[in-house]
Amino acid sequence: MPFYANENSYGIIGKDALVIIKVNSQWDERGGTNTDLVKAIVQAIVDHPQGFTGEVVIADNGQAHGSLNYGRNNAEDTSQSMQKVADSFSGDRVSTYLWDTITTKRVNEYVDQDPQDGYVVESSSSPETGLVVTYPKFKTKFGTNVSFKLGVWDSVTATYDSRRLKVINVPVLKSHGGYGVTASVKHYMGVVSEKLSQEMGGGAHRSVGSGGMGTEMAQTRFPALNIIDAIWINANPGRGPSTSYGSATKIGVIAASTDPVALDYWAAKNILMPAAEANGYKDLTSIDPDNNSPGSFGDWLRLSMDEIRKAGYGATMDGDRMNVYIAR
């Protein structure tokens, strides 16, 4: 599938797209998304062969603990923050938005005549996963109104352009002390408002184990592309998601797919598990996607897959159905 799209192709990013690059901002050092990788993605977008006329927003919700301007970052130049990446594209419409700043503010949609930045909260929880879906709605630095679920809002015509809004999901591959592995699917914990979902009785983080991030993906904005940052990873089962410089393992791999479930399965099986074994770990059950014991990574990834499939998106954990291409 080509990266670029126009009216005559089936690519991903159109020249007028508003692209949200969803990163991990909750942790500094190796716990956050590699800023060199994000810079390369932004460069590829603004170099659109038809001439890019849209916008790029680097965004995340660290649940009131995040930052897009850390002093210690995951990059060759560790002073290069997400904000510095955005600022380096001074001739293009590239900005950041830390959704932490609006994560406690409940708002209505633009169509309901509410222009405020904040979080839209669904009225009930998912019967399957228990999640109360929440999502951000905000104005970019360049004055564009965006609903993460419905698209780019035009106040003149009072309509949403869903086609223009694209999400590129860029997590770090890491072991996780509670849920085994964090990658593409769990990365949507940085889309939700944990506080507002908890207030409605459908806490987001608690729902991960029942497939809640699959619900969030399926019922808001499904990523157009998932790119796993496996340049430096946390290959220490039972630890993480915070990852210091000293505890990270350099792998030097970038993996991408339009299917977040397949990507997480493949990356855990072929990158994370071998790296953990090389680090001397014997018990790899917590990061094994084939372990389907209740509450395990493999179990909640399957439940997330069920939610995604139910919404009509393609997703698989069957390795025989995955086409893998390797570029060196």
C-alpha positions as semicolon CSV with decimal commas, in nm:
position;residue;x (nm);y (nm);z (nm)
1;M;0,000;0,000;0,000
2;P;0,152;0,337;-0,099
3;F;0,210;0,592;0,179
4;Y;0,062;0,877;-0,024
5;A;-0,291;0,906;-0,155
6;N;-0,487;1,113;-0,404
7;E;-0,835;1,089;-0,544
8;N;-0,725;0,810;-0,780
9;S;-0,532;0,590;-0,536
10;Y;-0,577;0,381;-0,227
11;G;-0,284;0,523;-0,035
12;I;-0,289;0,643;0,323
13;I;-0,209;1,015;0,339
14;G;-0,373;1,264;0,106
15;K;-0,206;1,595;0,029
16;D;-0,470;1,784;0,231
17;A;-0,480;1,544;0,527
18;L;-0,471;1,648;0,888
19;V;-0,241;1,386;1,036
20;I;-0,231;1,315;1,408
21;I;0,094;1,138;1,496
22;K;0,002;0,965;1,820
23;V;0,321;0,925;2,026
24;N;0,404;0,814;2,379
25;S;0,465;1,124;2,592
26;Q;0,410;0,976;2,937
27;W;0,774;0,876;2,991
28;D;1,109;1,036;2,922
29;E;1,438;0,865;2,826
30;R;1,366;0,537;2,637
31;G;1,007;0,518;2,759
32;G;0,882;0,771;2,505
33;T;0,858;0,740;2,129
34;N;1,185;0,798;1,946
35;T;1,186;1,159;1,828
36;D;1,422;1,085;1,537
37;L;1,160;0,842;1,406
38;V;0,881;1,097;1,448
39;K;1,088;1,360;1,268
40;A;1,138;1,120;0,976
41;I;0,763;1,049;0,960
42;V;0,680;1,419;0,957
43;Q;0,938;1,476;0,684
44;A;0,785;1,201;0,470
45;I;0,441;1,360;0,509
46;V;0,541;1,717;0,424
47;D;0,740;1,584;0,126
48;H;0,415;1,458;-0,030
49;P;0,479;1,432;-0,406
50;Q;0,166;1,637;-0,483
51;G;0,265;1,912;-0,240
52;F;0,137;1,887;0,116
53;T;-0,133;2,139;0,203
54;G;-0,256;1,979;0,523
55;E;-0,136;1,974;0,884
56;V;0,054;1,746;1,118
57;V;-0,016;1,736;1,492
58;I;0,213;1,540;1,725
59;A;-0,013;1,449;2,017
60;D;-0,071;1,230;2,321
61;N;-0,244;1,214;2,658
62;G;-0,003;1,114;2,932
63;Q;-0,297;1,125;3,176
64;A;-0,175;1,446;3,341
65;H;0,181;1,307;3,369
66;G;0,306;1,356;3,014
67;S;0,521;1,609;2,833
68;L;0,611;1,681;2,473
69;N;0,909;1,888;2,583
70;Y;1,123;1,660;2,799
71;G;1,487;1,738;2,864
72;R;1,583;1,369;2,830
73;N;1,442;1,211;2,516
74;N;1,461;0,893;2,314
75;A;1,686;1,010;2,029
76;E;2,045;1,027;1,913
77;D;2,045;1,385;2,039
78;T;1,871;1,330;2,371
79;S;1,777;1,699;2,397
80;Q;1,552;1,668;2,091
81;S;1,197;1,673;2,226
82;M;0,873;1,633;2,032
83;Q;0,825;2,008;2,059
84;K;1,169;2,068;1,905
85;V;1,078;1,829;1,623
86;A;0,761;2,029;1,549
87;D;0,948;2,360;1,574
88;S;1,209;2,239;1,323
89;F;0,941;2,238;1,051
90;S;0,894;2,614;1,069
91;G;0,788;2,639;0,706
92;D;0,516;2,378;0,739
93;R;0,196;2,342;0,940
94;V;0,339;2,114;1,209
95;S;0,249;2,149;1,576
96;T;0,203;1,960;1,901
97;Y;-0,092;1,916;2,133
98;L;-0,057;1,765;2,480
99;W;-0,404;1,632;2,555
100;D;-0,309;1,615;2,924
101;T;-0,405;1,983;2,934
102;I;-0,768;1,903;2,852
103;T;-0,801;1,553;2,998
104;T;-1,024;1,660;3,289
105;K;-1,250;1,890;3,085
106;R;-1,572;1,732;2,960
107;V;-1,720;1,894;2,648
108;N;-1,975;1,832;2,375
109;E;-1,914;1,802;2,002
110;Y;-1,887;2,098;1,765
111;V;-2,216;2,003;1,606
112;D;-2,371;2,056;1,950
113;Q;-2,248;2,415;1,936
114;D;-1,964;2,364;2,185
115;P;-1,640;2,519;2,052
116;Q;-1,430;2,436;2,361
117;D;-1,128;2,205;2,367
118;G;-1,178;1,903;2,589
119;Y;-1,295;1,543;2,600
120;V;-1,620;1,404;2,467
121;V;-1,754;1,126;2,689
122;E;-1,993;0,858;2,569
123;S;-2,306;0,805;2,777
124;S;-2,262;0,436;2,859
125;S;-1,996;0,167;2,888
126;S;-1,927;-0,115;2,646
127;P;-2,108;-0,431;2,761
128;E;-1,815;-0,645;2,643
129;T;-1,515;-0,452;2,778
130;G;-1,659;-0,213;3,035
131;L;-1,495;0,090;2,875
132;V;-1,665;0,427;2,865
133;V;-1,530;0,568;2,539
134;T;-1,374;0,914;2,561
135;Y;-1,186;1,110;2,296
136;P;-1,026;1,454;2,247
137;K;-1,172;1,746;2,056
138;F;-0,941;2,044;2,005
139;K;-0,824;2,338;1,798
140;T;-0,476;2,310;1,650
141;K;-0,212;2,581;1,664
142;F;-0,318;2,679;1,311
143;G;-0,686;2,718;1,400
144;T;-0,825;2,389;1,270
145;N;-1,101;2,229;1,476
146;V;-1,060;1,853;1,515
147;S;-1,280;1,582;1,661
148;F;-1,072;1,267;1,706
149;K;-1,380;1,059;1,630
150;L;-1,572;1,257;1,368
151;G;-1,302;1,441;1,176
152;V;-1,211;1,798;1,076
153;W;-1,491;2,043;1,159
154;D;-1,594;2,317;0,914
155;S;-1,782;2,584;1,108
156;V;-1,908;2,750;0,788
157;T;-2,084;2,443;0,650
158;A;-2,136;2,290;0,998
159;T;-2,002;1,956;0,875
160;Y;-1,719;1,714;0,958
161;D;-1,469;1,592;0,701
162;S;-1,384;1,245;0,827
163;R;-1,180;1,163;0,515
164;R;-0,913;1,422;0,591
165;L;-0,833;1,307;0,944
166;K;-0,567;1,036;0,966
167;V;-0,400;0,887;1,272
168;I;-0,051;0,738;1,260
169;N;-0,002;0,538;1,578
170;V;0,365;0,530;1,688
171;P;0,422;0,335;2,012
172;V;0,743;0,210;2,170
173;L;0,769;-0,168;2,203
174;K;0,796;-0,238;2,576
175;S;0,734;-0,495;2,842
176;H;0,469;-0,388;3,093
177;G;0,451;-0,480;3,459
178;G;0,073;-0,513;3,457
179;Y;-0,039;-0,605;3,107
180;G;0,269;-0,785;2,975
181;V;0,334;-0,584;2,660
182;T;0,261;-0,232;2,544
183;A;0,261;-0,170;2,170
184;S;0,007;-0,051;1,911
185;V;-0,319;-0,152;2,080
186;K;-0,240;-0,051;2,437
187;H;-0,098;0,274;2,301
188;Y;-0,456;0,401;2,271
189;M;-0,445;0,456;2,649
190;G;-0,295;0,784;2,532
191;V;-0,615;0,871;2,346
192;V;-0,864;0,823;2,629
193;S;-0,922;1,035;2,939
194;E;-0,870;0,797;3,230
195;K;-1,017;1,043;3,480
196;L;-1,338;1,107;3,289
197;S;-1,389;0,740;3,202
198;Q;-1,343;0,652;3,570
199;E;-1,599;0,913;3,672
200;M;-1,851;0,735;3,448
201;G;-1,766;0,397;3,601
202;G;-1,586;0,263;3,295
203;G;-1,220;0,316;3,373
204;A;-0,998;0,291;3,065
205;H;-0,687;0,138;3,219
206;R;-0,887;-0,130;3,397
207;S;-1,058;-0,215;3,068
208;V;-0,731;-0,300;2,889
209;G;-0,751;-0,654;3,026
210;S;-1,095;-0,706;2,876
211;G;-1,012;-0,561;2,534
212;G;-1,101;-0,199;2,605
213;M;-0,838;-0,045;2,380
214;G;-0,986;-0,242;2,093
215;T;-1,317;-0,076;2,179
216;E;-1,150;0,266;2,182
217;M;-0,987;0,208;1,845
218;A;-1,302;0,072;1,685
219;Q;-1,543;0,334;1,819
220;T;-1,333;0,648;1,771
221;R;-1,065;0,678;1,500
222;F;-0,896;0,360;1,378
223;P;-0,528;0,424;1,295
224;A;-0,447;0,456;0,928
225;L;-0,103;0,316;1,004
226;N;0,075;0,171;1,307
227;I;0,453;0,211;1,329
228;I;0,624;0,034;1,618
229;D;0,938;0,202;1,748
230;A;1,165;-0,091;1,828
231;I;1,487;0,107;1,802
232;W;1,536;0,090;2,179
233;I;1,300;-0,142;2,366
234;N;1,227;-0,254;2,720
235;A;1,296;-0,627;2,700
236;N;1,263;-0,690;3,073
237;P;0,949;-0,900;3,136
238;G;0,750;-0,782;3,436
239;R;0,902;-0,435;3,424
240;G;0,807;-0,115;3,250
241;P;0,654;0,082;3,091
242;S;0,900;0,345;3,219
243;T;1,237;0,274;3,060
244;S;1,562;0,443;3,156
245;Y;1,856;0,476;2,920
246;G;2,037;0,206;3,114
247;S;1,755;-0,051;3,111
248;A;1,683;-0,029;2,737
249;T;1,803;-0,276;2,474
250;K;1,902;-0,147;2,131
251;I;1,735;-0,343;1,850
252;G;1,732;-0,088;1,570
253;V;1,405;-0,205;1,412
254;I;1,098;-0,019;1,286
255;A;0,788;-0,228;1,211
256;A;0,469;-0,106;1,046
257;S;0,124;-0,238;0,959
258;T;-0,231;-0,122;0,901
259;D;-0,337;-0,405;1,139
260;P;-0,241;-0,312;1,497
261;V;-0,318;-0,659;1,634
262;A;-0,106;-0,844;1,380
263;L;0,176;-0,595;1,434
264;D;0,168;-0,640;1,812
265;Y;0,159;-1,018;1,782
266;W;0,447;-1,026;1,535
267;A;0,660;-0,773;1,724
268;A;0,616;-0,948;2,058
269;K;0,696;-1,288;1,905
270;N;0,985;-1,187;1,681
271;I;1,143;-0,886;1,851
272;L;1,052;-0,863;2,220
273;M;1,071;-1,231;2,316
274;P;1,409;-1,301;2,148
275;A;1,553;-0,982;2,301
276;A;1,432;-1,077;2,650
277;E;1,576;-1,425;2,609
278;A;1,908;-1,275;2,499
279;N;1,897;-1,059;2,813
280;G;1,891;-1,378;3,021
281;Y;1,520;-1,405;3,102
282;K;1,386;-1,761;3,116
283;D;1,016;-1,702;3,186
284;L;0,870;-1,525;2,884
285;T;0,503;-1,610;2,945
286;S;0,404;-1,252;3,029
287;I;0,516;-1,125;2,686
288;D;0,412;-1,431;2,480
289;P;0,111;-1,352;2,256
290;D;0,035;-1,726;2,236
291;N;-0,024;-1,738;2,611
292;N;-0,401;-1,706;2,637
293;S;-0,443;-1,756;3,010
294;P;-0,700;-1,517;3,164
295;G;-0,561;-1,166;3,201
296;S;-0,248;-1,238;2,997
297;F;-0,118;-1,028;2,709
298;G;-0,232;-1,289;2,459
299;D;-0,577;-1,299;2,618
300;W;-0,646;-0,926;2,615
301;L;-0,495;-0,887;2,268
302;R;-0,747;-1,143;2,141
303;L;-1,032;-0,964;2,317
304;S;-0,917;-0,637;2,159
305;M;-0,907;-0,810;1,821
306;D;-1,267;-0,923;1,869
307;E;-1,375;-0,562;1,929
308;I;-1,189;-0,442;1,620
309;R;-1,333;-0,716;1,400
310;K;-1,683;-0,652;1,528
311;A;-1,654;-0,295;1,395
312;G;-1,562;-0,427;1,050
313;Y;-1,185;-0,373;1,055
314;G;-0,940;-0,644;0,958
315;A;-0,728;-0,791;1,238
316;T;-0,555;-1,122;1,293
317;M;-0,330;-1,309;1,534
318;D;-0,275;-1,591;1,288
319;G;0,085;-1,582;1,177
320;D;-0,001;-1,779;0,861
321;R;-0,223;-1,491;0,749
322;M;0,044;-1,224;0,787
323;N;0,252;-1,109;0,493
324;V;0,589;-0,995;0,631
325;Y;0,829;-0,788;0,422
326;I;1,178;-0,704;0,549
327;A;1,390;-0,416;0,424
328;R;1,751;-0,378;0,535
